[in-house]
Amino acid sequence: MPLRLSPAACLAVALSCAAPCQAQGMRLGDEALSEVWGQALLNLTNTSVDGLDFTRITLGADIKLSANLSQLRLGEYAWTARNSTGADIDIGLLRFGRSDGTDAQRTVAISDPYFEFVYRNTGNAASREVIGMRLGFGSIQGDLGVQLNAISGSLRIDAGAAGTIDSRNDTLGGKRWDGTTCGAGASCGVALSQLGSLVAGDANGPSRDFFISVLRQAVQFPSANAGLAAPDKALEGFWMNWRDRVSAPSLGAAPPNLPKPPGG
């Protein structure tokens, strides 16, 4: 029967040695090595695209999140071309998980969160500078309650019978978009504010391209997922990218996400 010691017990044994303790590394055979696994806590990736350099720091972690956020406004400044909300991202309500469904629906699963910094003039120490960064997830899956007033970003949402909501149809490229304006000023038919809930992921797996960036200039980010092409170019200010496996099962009010009672 194998003997398993906790890290604390191992430390206690090591400190109790009256004589100097020594250990010698031993080579593991293929069978023994197959039973050993591990994952780096942090992974560092450097990339260059269009004359810009990128440093991505990925946290190798799986997270289950239940949270309620409200009045999320990012990038408040005047933009005369479309200034209805006065912010690049205006989200009245954002709920991760829902309390009116199964236990699995109470939380949203997130994996491999990362930060990525963007530099320019990296070859010149005197003028080298950070021009922005993005925060993203390797994958996200679950139910979200939302009230989206306006989003600057590249969005594609399958709204079922209501059709596909795609910011690529916007005449201003998705900047402070409310979902209603499409090519040649035509109406898209579905405002983002009509969406009460979103589902990240589908039968093929989780959604894999979500990020929010803040930038001094437009930037073409590299893909953070080997299975996906590079995202659309992110514009200056705050920008949200989310096009992979996102759906809106119905229009209307956001589902509740009440705290789970202790022991419940």
N, C-alpha and C positions, 0 to 999 in steps of 0.2 A: 504494500500500500504506500503510495507516495506521501511524503510529509510536506505540508505547505505551511510556511511561516509568513506572517504579515510583515510589512516593511519595518514596523516598530519593533517586532520581535527580533528581526535580523540585526537591527541596529543595536539592540540591547545585548545580543550575543557577541557582536563585534567589540563593543565597549568593555565587556566583562573579561576579555582575554588578558590574563596576567602577563603573558609573554607576547612579544610582537607577533601579530597575526600576518600570515602570508597566504596568497592564493595564486594558483597558476591557471591560466586560460587553457581550456580544452577544446579541441576541434569537434564540432557537431557533425554527425553523419546526416545524410539526406533525410532519413526518417525522423530523426530528432529535430532537424531544422524545419521540417514541414509543420511541426507543432508550435513554432514560434512565429509571432506576427507582431507588427507594430505600425504606427503611423506618426509621421512628424507632426508635432504640435503647430509649427509654423513652417510655411513654405515660401521661399522668395523667388520671384520670377522677374527677369529684366527683358524688356522688348523695345524695339525701335520701329516706329511707323511714321511715314511722311515727315521725316526730319525731327520728330519728337521722341523722347525716351520715356519709358514707363517702368515703374517699379511696383510690382504687386506683392502684397503680403497677405497670404491666405492662412486662416486659422482652421486647422483640420478638426472640425467639431460638428456634432449633430445637436441641434437645439429644438426644443418644443416650446412654443411661445403662445401665451394667452395674454392679450393686452388690449386696452381701450385707449385710443388717442383722439383728441378733438382739436379743432381750430389749428391745423398744421398749415402754416404759411411760410414758404421759403422764397427768397428772392424778391423782396418788396422794393420796387423802384419804378420810376415812370418809364413806360414804353409806348410811345404815341401810336404805333401801328395797331396795338390791341391792348388797351389798358383797363378793361372792364372790371377785373378783380384787383388789379394793382400788384399781383404777385405771380411769379413763374409757376409755382405750385400752390394751389389753394384747395385743401382737403378739409371739409367740415368735420368728417368723422372717419376713423379708420380703426376697425376691430379685427384683431387676429384671433380667429376661433369663434365658435358660436355655441350657446348654451341650450339651444332648443333642439339639438340633434343627438347623435350617438356620442359616446365617450371619445371616439376618434375625431369627431368634429370639434371638440372643445379646444383643440390646440392646432397651431400651424407648424409644420415641420420645416426647419431650415437647416441646410448643410453648407459647410465650407464658406462662411462669410469672409469677405476680403476687403482690403483697402488698396487702391491703386493710385499712385501719384504720377503726375505728368510734368516733365521738365522740357525746357527748350534751351538752346545755346549751350549744350552740355560740353562742347569742346572748348569753351572759353570760360575760365573760372571767374573772370570779372563780370560777365553778363549772364551767367547761368542762373536760372530761376525756376521756381515751381509755378506753373500756371493753373493748376487745379488738381482735383482728385475725384474719385468716385468710390462709393460704397455699394457693394453688391453681394449676391449670394450665388453659390454654385448651383443650388436648387432650392425651390420653395414649393410646398404642397399643402393645401388645406383650404378652408373657407374663410373669407374675409367679408366683413360688413363695411360698406363704404358710403360716403357722400362726397362725390368728386365735383367740385365747382369748376375748376379749370386746371389743366395740366400742360406744362411745357415738356414735350417728349415725343418718343416714338412708341405708340400704343397700337395694339391690335387685339380686339376683344370679340370673341364669338358670342353674340347676343341671341342666338337661336332664331326664333321666329322674327325678332326685331332686326335681324341682319348682322352684318359684320361692321364693327366700329373700327376704323383704320385712320390714324392721323396722317398717313401718307397722302390721303385725299385732301388734306387741308391746304388752302391757298397760301397760307403763311408758314408752311412747313412744320406745323405742330406747336408753335410758340403760343403759350397761353390759350390753348384750344379748349373749347367747351363741348366739342363733339358735334356741333350743329352745322358747321360751315365746311362744305366740300368744294370740289373743283368748280371754277367759274362762279363762285359765290352761292352755289346751289345748297339746299338744305340736305343734311345727311339723314334727318328723320329721328335720330335718337340723341338726346343730350346726355352728357356724362352724368349729370345730376339725377337722371332717371334710374341710374343703376344703384340698387340697394345692396347687392351682394356680388362678389366675384369668387370664382373657384380657380385656384392655382393648381395646374397639373390635370392630367386626364388618364385614360386607360393605358396610354403609352409611357407614363412616368410623370415626374414632377416638372414644373416650369423651370427653365434653365438660363434665362437671360435678364433677370431683374437687376437693375442698378439705378442709383441716383447719383448724379455728378454735379459738381459746382466748378465752373470754368471761367477764365478770363477771355477765352477765345474758343471758337469752334474746334473740336477735336475728334479725330477718327480713332476710337479705341480699338485695340485688338480684341479678338474673341476671348472670353474667359472660359469657354467650354469647347473642347476639341470636337464635339459633335455639331457645332453651330458655326455659321459664317459670321464674319465681323458684324457688329450692330450698325445701325444707321449712325451717321455723324451726329455727335452731341453738340448742341449749340451753346453759346455763351450763357452765363447765368446758371440757374438750377435746371436740371434736365432729368427726366425719368425715362428709362427704357424698359418696356415690358411687352413682348410680342409672342412669346413662346408658350403655347398651351394655357391660354387664359380664356375663361368663359364667364358669361353672366347668365345664370340659369333662369332669372326672372327679373322684371322691373319692379320698382316699388321700394318700400322701406327696408332699411338694413335689419338683418336678424339680430336678436339680442345676444349679448355675451356677458352674462351675470357671473360674478365670482362663485366658484364652487364652494359650498359650505364645508367646514371641517368634518372629515369623516364621511362626506357625502359622495 
